[in-house]
Amino acid sequence: MVTFFIALILLIGGYLIYSRVTEKIFCIDDRLTPAIANPDGVDITPLPKWKAFLIELLNIAGTGPIFGAISGALFGPIVFYG
């Protein structure tokens, strides 16, 4: 349990330090994104943060069943010969 909390503290600390270092290196600019600067109402529209987060989450979670089925088809028969 102690190692879990140490790892958690290191993870949070690394996140805070890394974010400050990358912010200094890449410099945040004030330009508007294309969705805000040139919305057309069809393809380029600004989204609320919760909807953008949900789309990213589904993109990550959506590959699991596909990758799992392909891995099972490729490497599954090997289990029967071991």
Buried (B, 14 or more C-beta within 10 A) or exposed (E): EEEEEEEEEEEEEEEEEEEEEEEEEEEEEEEEEEBEEEEEEEEEEEEEEEEEEEEEEEEEEEEEEEEEEEEEEEEEEEEEEE
